[in-house]
Amino acid sequence: MVTQEEQAEQWGIKLRGKKVYFDTNIFIYLLQDHQEFGEICLSIIQSAVDKELDGYSGDMVLAELLVKPLKDNNARAVKAVKDLFTEDTKIELLPHTRSAFITAANLRANHKIKLPDALHIATAIENHVEIFLTNDRDIPLIPEITVLTLATA
């Protein structure tokens, strides 16, 4: 059986030098110290901080990540979410442009994808990001970008 530390090392090798767009669930696993994926996500995010890979996500990730902390009135968790995207973390939040929304609509028309996922993928494609990292097993293969899922790697 492969340990989380070995999995994290494998991910580091796989993503080194790449442009990687992080789906929201990567940050959720990190913030909640998820039993199975928390350490792996921490290692991957640390790789972005250390500039071993170029880390990206979209502006919408803030809204997705802030819902639960705001609902729980958890100021500490709200700060933790906001701190994920400072200059120090080196994870760039990309804007979701009008053309990304059009690309998202095309993705939804041609694949079975929810709008938030389609918009994240479209934004990654529009910004020439190589890898879309997620743990959403419902996202199909998209010809324009490599979709990697934590659970299947």
C-alpha contacts under 8 A as a table, 3 or more apart, distances in Angstrom:
res1	aa1	res2	aa2	distance
2	V	6	E	6.14
2	V	7	Q	6.61
3	T	6	E	5.16
3	T	7	Q	6.22
4	Q	7	Q	4.93
4	Q	8	A	6.00
4	Q	36	E	7.65
4	Q	37	F	7.80
4	Q	39	E	6.76
4	Q	40	I	6.38
5	E	8	A	5.06
5	E	9	E	6.25
5	E	39	E	7.62
5	E	40	I	7.31
6	E	9	E	5.04
6	E	10	Q	6.20
7	Q	10	Q	5.02
7	Q	11	W	6.20
7	Q	40	I	6.78
8	A	11	W	5.10
8	A	12	G	6.18
8	A	39	E	7.35
8	A	40	I	4.70
8	A	41	C	7.79
8	A	43	S	5.94
8	A	44	I	7.08
9	E	12	G	4.99
9	E	13	I	6.35
10	Q	13	I	5.20
10	Q	14	K	6.17
11	W	14	K	4.96
11	W	15	L	6.02
11	W	40	I	7.81
11	W	44	I	6.98
12	G	15	L	5.37
12	G	16	R	5.76
12	G	43	S	7.53
12	G	44	I	6.39
12	G	47	S	6.91
13	I	16	R	5.37
15	L	18	K	5.46
15	L	19	K	7.99
15	L	20	V	7.42
15	L	53	L	6.42
16	R	47	S	7.85
16	R	52	E	5.37
16	R	53	L	5.13
17	G	52	E	5.78
17	G	53	L	4.68
17	G	54	D	7.08
18	K	53	L	5.21
18	K	54	D	6.16
18	K	130	E	6.66
18	K	131	I	7.44
19	K	53	L	6.15
19	K	54	D	4.65
19	K	55	G	6.23
19	K	56	Y	7.52
19	K	129	V	5.11
19	K	130	E	5.36
19	K	131	I	6.38
20	V	53	L	7.06
20	V	54	D	5.99
20	V	55	G	5.14
20	V	56	Y	6.04
20	V	129	V	6.09
20	V	130	E	6.20
20	V	131	I	4.80
20	V	132	F	6.00
20	V	133	L	6.72
21	Y	55	G	6.01
21	Y	56	Y	4.53
21	Y	57	S	5.12
21	Y	124	A	6.20
21	Y	129	V	6.58
21	Y	130	E	7.92
21	Y	131	I	6.10
21	Y	132	F	4.87
21	Y	133	L	6.03
22	F	26	I	6.25
22	F	27	F	7.75
22	F	55	G	7.10
22	F	56	Y	6.07
22	F	57	S	5.20
22	F	132	F	6.26
22	F	133	L	5.15
22	F	134	T	6.55
23	D	26	I	5.81
23	D	27	F	7.56
23	D	57	S	6.73
23	D	61	V	7.77
23	D	117	D	7.85
23	D	120	H	7.17
23	D	132	F	7.04
23	D	133	L	5.95
23	D	134	T	5.05
23	D	135	N	7.95
24	T	27	F	5.52
24	T	28	I	6.41
24	T	61	V	5.72
24	T	64	E	7.10
24	T	65	L	7.15
24	T	134	T	7.61
25	N	28	I	4.79
25	N	29	Y	6.09
25	N	134	T	6.49
25	N	135	N	6.58
25	N	136	D	7.81
26	I	29	Y	5.37
26	I	30	L	6.41
26	I	41	C	5.99
26	I	133	L	7.66
26	I	134	T	6.35
26	I	135	N	7.28
27	F	30	L	4.94
27	F	31	L	6.02
27	F	41	C	7.33
27	F	65	L	7.81
28	I	31	L	5.17
28	I	32	Q	5.93
28	I	65	L	7.08
29	Y	32	Q	5.32
29	Y	33	D	5.73
29	Y	34	H	4.84
29	Y	37	F	6.09
29	Y	38	G	4.90
29	Y	41	C	6.65
30	L	33	D	5.12
30	L	34	H	6.61
30	L	37	F	7.69
30	L	38	G	4.80
30	L	39	E	7.20
30	L	41	C	5.57
30	L	42	L	5.68
31	L	34	H	7.83
31	L	38	G	7.76
31	L	80	A	7.74
31	L	81	V	7.79
32	Q	38	G	7.21
33	D	37	F	7.71
33	D	38	G	4.50
33	D	39	E	7.07
34	H	37	F	5.43
34	H	38	G	4.24
34	H	39	E	7.63
35	Q	38	G	5.97
35	Q	39	E	7.93
36	E	39	E	7.62
37	F	40	I	5.24
37	F	41	C	6.07
37	F	150	L	7.82
38	G	41	C	5.23
38	G	42	L	6.14
39	E	42	L	4.98
39	E	43	S	6.19
40	I	43	S	5.13
40	I	44	I	6.24
41	C	44	I	5.01
41	C	45	I	6.02
42	L	45	I	5.19
42	L	46	Q	5.96
43	S	46	Q	4.98
43	S	47	S	6.22
44	I	47	S	5.02
44	I	48	A	6.70
45	I	48	A	5.12
45	I	49	V	6.43
45	I	55	G	7.65
46	Q	49	V	4.88
46	Q	50	D	6.05
47	S	50	D	5.01
47	S	51	K	6.09
47	S	52	E	5.09
47	S	53	L	6.05
48	A	51	K	4.88
48	A	52	E	5.85
48	A	53	L	5.06
48	A	54	D	5.71
48	A	55	G	5.23
48	A	89	T	7.33
48	A	90	K	6.27
48	A	91	I	6.63
49	V	52	E	7.70
49	V	88	D	7.16
49	V	89	T	4.93
49	V	90	K	5.20
49	V	91	I	7.23
50	D	53	L	7.79
51	K	54	D	6.26
51	K	90	K	7.44
54	D	90	K	7.83
54	D	91	I	7.40
55	G	90	K	6.85
55	G	91	I	4.75
55	G	92	E	6.39
56	Y	91	I	5.20
56	Y	92	E	4.77
56	Y	93	L	5.80
56	Y	94	L	6.90
57	S	61	V	6.89
57	S	91	I	7.19
57	S	92	E	6.40
57	S	93	L	4.97
57	S	94	L	6.08
57	S	120	H	7.45
57	S	124	A	7.75
58	G	61	V	5.69
58	G	92	E	7.98
58	G	93	L	4.80
58	G	94	L	4.59
58	G	95	P	5.94
58	G	96	H	6.67
58	G	120	H	6.28
58	G	123	T	7.05
59	D	62	L	5.95
59	D	63	A	7.71
59	D	93	L	5.38
59	D	94	L	5.87
59	D	95	P	5.56
59	D	96	H	6.85
60	M	63	A	5.38
60	M	64	E	6.39
60	M	96	H	7.77
61	V	64	E	4.97
61	V	65	L	5.97
62	L	65	L	5.22
62	L	66	L	5.94
62	L	81	V	7.37
62	L	82	K	7.55
63	A	66	L	5.32
63	A	67	V	6.46
64	E	67	V	5.98
65	L	68	K	6.99
65	L	69	P	7.81
65	L	81	V	6.73
66	L	69	P	5.51
66	L	70	L	5.96
66	L	78	V	6.18
66	L	81	V	6.80
67	V	70	L	5.33
67	V	71	K	5.98
68	K	71	K	4.97
68	K	72	D	6.01
69	P	72	D	5.08
69	P	73	N	5.92
69	P	74	N	4.96
69	P	75	A	7.09
69	P	77	A	5.53
69	P	78	V	5.57
70	L	73	N	4.81
70	L	74	N	6.14
70	L	75	A	7.51
70	L	78	V	6.80
71	K	74	N	7.73
74	N	77	A	5.42
74	N	78	V	6.34
75	A	78	V	4.98
75	A	79	K	6.20
76	R	79	K	5.17
76	R	80	A	6.23
77	A	80	A	4.87
77	A	81	V	6.24
78	V	81	V	5.24
78	V	82	K	6.34
79	K	82	K	5.08
79	K	83	D	5.95
80	A	83	D	5.05
80	A	84	L	6.47
81	V	84	L	5.38
81	V	85	F	7.59
82	K	85	F	5.89
82	K	86	T	7.33
83	D	86	T	5.58
83	D	89	T	7.93
84	L	89	T	6.26
84	L	91	I	7.61
85	F	88	D	7.86
85	F	89	T	6.06
85	F	90	K	7.31
85	F	91	I	5.88
85	F	92	E	6.92
85	F	93	L	7.20
86	T	89	T	5.56
86	T	90	K	7.05
86	T	91	I	7.57
87	E	90	K	5.49
87	E	91	I	7.58
94	L	123	T	7.30
95	P	123	T	7.57
96	H	100	A	5.89
96	H	101	F	7.09
96	H	119	L	7.30
96	H	120	H	7.98
96	H	123	T	5.97
97	T	100	A	5.05
97	T	101	F	6.48
97	T	123	T	7.62
98	R	101	F	5.12
98	R	102	I	6.48
99	S	102	I	4.97
99	S	103	T	6.16
100	A	103	T	4.94
100	A	104	A	5.96
100	A	119	L	6.50
100	A	122	A	5.19
100	A	123	T	5.38
100	A	126	E	6.61
101	F	104	A	4.88
101	F	105	A	6.21
101	F	119	L	6.17
101	F	122	A	7.29
102	I	105	A	5.05
102	I	106	N	6.36
103	T	106	N	5.01
103	T	107	L	6.18
103	T	119	L	7.72
103	T	122	A	5.55
104	A	107	L	4.97
104	A	108	R	6.16
104	A	115	L	7.00
104	A	118	A	4.75
104	A	119	L	4.93
104	A	121	I	7.40
104	A	122	A	5.30
105	A	108	R	5.05
105	A	109	A	6.09
105	A	115	L	7.83
105	A	118	A	7.47
106	N	109	A	4.96
106	N	110	N	6.19
107	L	110	N	5.24
107	L	111	H	5.67
107	L	113	I	7.16
107	L	118	A	6.14
107	L	122	A	7.74
108	R	111	H	5.21
108	R	112	K	5.95
108	R	113	I	5.34
108	R	114	K	7.03
108	R	115	L	7.10
108	R	118	A	6.51
109	A	112	K	7.59
111	H	140	P	7.18
112	K	139	I	7.67
112	K	140	P	7.65
113	I	117	D	6.44
113	I	118	A	5.92
113	I	138	D	7.54
113	I	139	I	6.40
113	I	140	P	7.92
114	K	117	D	5.49
114	K	118	A	6.07
115	L	118	A	4.95
115	L	119	L	5.96
116	P	119	L	5.16
116	P	120	H	6.22
117	D	120	H	5.12
117	D	121	I	6.13
117	D	139	I	7.92
118	A	121	I	5.12
118	A	122	A	5.94
119	L	122	A	5.00
119	L	123	T	6.04
120	H	123	T	5.20
120	H	124	A	6.26
121	I	124	A	5.05
121	I	125	I	6.15
121	I	132	F	6.89
122	A	125	I	5.05
122	A	126	E	5.99
123	T	126	E	5.05
123	T	127	N	6.22
124	A	127	N	5.23
124	A	128	H	6.29
124	A	129	V	5.14
124	A	130	E	7.87
124	A	132	F	7.17
125	I	128	H	5.11
125	I	129	V	5.87
125	I	130	E	7.80
125	I	144	E	6.62
125	I	145	I	6.47
126	E	129	V	7.72
129	V	132	F	7.61
129	V	145	I	7.48
130	E	145	I	5.82
130	E	146	T	6.24
131	I	145	I	6.04
131	I	146	T	4.82
131	I	147	V	5.89
131	I	148	L	6.92
132	F	145	I	6.89
132	F	146	T	6.11
132	F	147	V	4.80
132	F	148	L	6.15
133	L	147	V	6.13
133	L	148	L	5.01
133	L	149	T	6.05
133	L	150	L	7.45
134	T	147	V	7.44
134	T	148	L	6.26
134	T	149	T	5.00
134	T	150	L	6.44
135	N	148	L	7.80
135	N	149	T	4.65
135	N	150	L	5.18
135	N	151	A	6.36
136	D	139	I	6.05
136	D	149	T	6.73
137	R	140	P	7.83
137	R	149	T	6.83
139	I	147	V	7.90
140	P	147	V	7.95
141	L	146	T	7.40
141	L	147	V	6.36
142	I	145	I	5.80
142	I	146	T	6.95
142	I	147	V	7.08
143	P	146	T	7.41
148	L	152	T	7.86
148	L	153	A	7.19
149	T	152	T	5.60
149	T	153	A	6.31
150	L	153	A	5.56
